Amino acid sequence: MTAADKEAFIARHAALFEHSPWIVERAAEALPFADVHAGLMAAVHAATPDEQLALIRAHPELAGKAAIDRTLTEASTTEQASAGLDRLTPAEFDRFHALNAAYRDRFDFPFIICVRLTDKAGILAAMDHRLANSRDVEIATALDQIGEIVRLRLADLA
């Protein structure tokens, strides 16, 4: 793998992980991959616990402040819209806000789910259900969900 190949890989994939291009940069050091998704996720799983938390914390809350003030990434905007999170009723918005706050208070990071694989009702049910999990289970679940998000974003690049 040449330096130019690594740079091209980084440029093409840097936005896959929400505000965390360091993952793609690290993964590029192990090129080539038989499976790009597996190679990228290996970099996630090789990261330190603090780095993994930074990755999780780089994600926006669902239907949160970033959606209102339009500071979501383009990918997150599209993904949240696909689940109808850009068209919430006032009651739904209040429910999301309350669950986001409860989740962040309990775990100290935002709730993460691959919204493209569910809908508003499914997201709300998952938020409510996952509040009962341990922090370690939620960290593992968040990383798994990030993997699903990246898998779908990779498919969009193909």
Stockholm file with secondary structure:
# STOCKHOLM 1.0

chainA/1-158         MTAADKEAFIARHAALFEHSPWIVERAAEALPFADVHAGLMAAVHAATPDEQLALIRAHPELAGKAAIDRTLTEASTTEQASAGLDRLTPAEFDRFHALNAAYRDRFDFPFIICVRLTDKAGILAAMDHRLANSRDVEIATALDQIGEIVRLRLADLA
#=GR chainA/1-158 SS CCHHHHHHHHHHHGGGSTTCHHHHHHHHTTCCCSSHHHHHHHHHHHSCHHHHHHHHHTSCCTTSHHHHTTCSCHHHHHHHHHTTTTSCCHHHHHHHHHHHHHHHHHHSSCCCCCGGGSCHHHHHHHHHHHTTSCHHHHHHHHHHHHHHHHHHHHHHHC
#=GC SS_cons         CCHHHHHHHHHHHGGGSTTCHHHHHHHHTTCCCSSHHHHHHHHHHHSCHHHHHHHHHTSCCTTSHHHHTTCSCHHHHHHHHHTTTTSCCHHHHHHHHHHHHHHHHHHSSCCCCCGGGSCHHHHHHHHHHHTTSCHHHHHHHHHHHHHHHHHHHHHHHC
//
